[in-house]
Amino acid sequence: MCSSDLLDHLGVDIIEAGFPIASAGDFESVREIARRVKRSSVAGLARASEKDIERCAEALRSAQHPRIHTFISTSPVHMKYKLQMEPERVLELIASSVARARNKVADVEWSAEDGTRTEFDFLCRCVEVAINSGATTINKIGRAHV
């Protein structure tokens, strides 16, 4: 029995299985866990991009309870230097990525990468956009995922 089978047997509610677009190995791992797990939700991680979300949905296709966990950086330093985007563009990507994920699965989790350094009012706007776009879970607001 593998660890995902044990977690499922123990009744763990959500198994975040991996980052399908990161590598062929991650994709195969998420796909195999999605195939095997029967009771737990199986989550795959995806950046706020069409390619990531499509690859994640493909890996989760056989999951009985699939979840896409999408994220984007929201701190001023990450928006400026990592993403090279203005705040309004980040809000647009939150809306489009959550909506795209929601069109693939009923359960969508959204996270603010580097949220602890995000201006509070902007972080509230990000969360509001994610919820209004279909996010069913707002994850901890923390440091970088990747």
C-alpha positions in Angstrom: 0.0 0.0 0.0 1.5 3.4 -1.0 1.3 6.5 1.2 -1.6 8.1 -0.8 -3.6 4.9 -0.2 -2.8 5.1 3.5 -3.8 8.8 3.7 -7.1 8.0 1.8 -7.7 5.0 4.1 -7.2 7.2 7.2 -9.7 9.7 5.9 -7.3 12.6 5.2 -9.6 15.2 3.5 -7.2 16.7 0.9 -4.0 15.3 -0.5 -2.0 17.9 -2.4 -0.3 15.5 -4.8 2.1 17.7 -6.7 2.8 20.3 -9.4 1.8 18.6 -12.7 3.5 21.1 -15.0 6.8 21.0 -13.1 8.0 17.7 -14.7 6.8 14.5 -16.3 7.4 12.8 -12.9 5.2 15.2 -11.0 2.5 14.8 -13.7 2.6 11.0 -13.5 2.6 11.1 -9.7 -0.5 13.4 -9.5 -2.2 11.3 -12.2 -1.5 8.0 -10.3 -2.6 9.4 -7.0 -5.8 10.7 -8.6 -6.5 7.3 -10.1 -5.9 5.4 -6.8 -7.5 7.7 -4.2 -11.3 7.2 -3.6 -12.3 9.2 -0.6 -9.9 12.1 -0.2 -9.8 15.1 -2.5 -6.7 15.2 -4.7 -5.2 18.6 -5.4 -2.7 19.6 -8.0 -0.8 22.9 -7.9 -0.9 25.3 -10.8 0.4 28.8 -11.3 -2.1 31.4 -12.6 -1.5 30.4 -16.3 -3.6 28.6 -18.8 -0.9 25.9 -19.5 -0.5 25.1 -15.8 -4.3 24.8 -15.2 -4.8 22.6 -18.3 -2.0 20.3 -17.3 -3.3 20.1 -13.8 -6.8 19.3 -14.9 -5.4 16.6 -17.2 -3.5 15.0 -14.4 -6.6 15.1 -12.2 -9.0 13.7 -14.8 -9.6 10.4 -13.1 -9.9 11.8 -9.5 -13.2 11.2 -7.8 -12.7 14.5 -5.9 -10.3 16.7 -7.9 -9.1 20.1 -6.7 -6.9 22.6 -8.5 -4.9 24.8 -6.2 -3.8 27.9 -8.2 -1.7 30.8 -7.0 0.0 34.0 -8.0 2.4 36.4 -6.3 0.7 39.5 -4.8 3.4 41.4 -2.9 4.8 44.6 -4.4 8.3 43.2 -4.7 7.1 40.0 -6.4 4.8 41.9 -8.8 7.6 44.3 -9.7 10.6 42.0 -10.0 9.3 38.4 -10.5 6.1 38.9 -12.5 6.8 42.4 -13.9 3.1 43.2 -13.7 1.0 46.0 -12.3 -1.6 45.1 -9.6 -4.5 45.4 -12.0 -3.0 42.7 -14.2 -2.5 40.5 -11.3 -6.2 40.9 -10.4 -7.1 40.0 -14.0 -5.0 36.8 -13.8 -6.6 35.8 -10.5 -10.0 36.1 -12.0 -9.2 34.3 -15.2 -7.1 31.5 -13.6 -9.7 30.8 -10.9 -12.5 30.8 -13.5 -10.6 28.5 -15.9 -9.9 26.1 -13.0 -13.5 26.2 -11.9 -14.5 25.3 -15.5 -12.4 22.2 -15.1 -13.2 21.1 -11.5 -15.8 22.1 -8.9 -13.2 22.6 -6.1 -10.7 25.4 -6.6 -8.3 26.6 -4.0 -6.5 30.0 -4.4 -3.4 31.3 -2.6 -1.5 34.6 -2.6 2.2 33.8 -3.0 4.2 36.0 -0.7 1.0 37.2 0.8 2.6 38.2 4.1 4.3 41.1 2.3 1.2 42.1 0.4 -0.5 45.4 1.2 -3.6 44.6 3.2 -6.1 46.4 1.0 -4.7 44.8 -2.1 -4.7 41.4 -0.5 -8.4 41.8 0.4 -9.1 42.8 -3.2 -7.3 39.6 -4.4 -9.3 37.4 -2.1 -12.5 39.0 -3.2 -11.7 38.5 -6.9 -10.8 34.9 -6.2 -14.0 34.2 -4.4 -16.1 36.0 -7.0 -14.4 34.0 -9.7 -15.3 30.7 -8.2 -12.6 29.8 -5.6 -14.1 27.4 -3.0 -11.1 27.7 -0.6 -8.7 30.5 0.2 -5.5 29.0 1.4 -3.0 30.4 3.9 -1.5 33.6 2.8 2.2 32.9 2.9 5.7 32.9 1.4 6.7 31.6 -2.0 5.3 28.2 -3.2 8.0 27.6 -5.8 
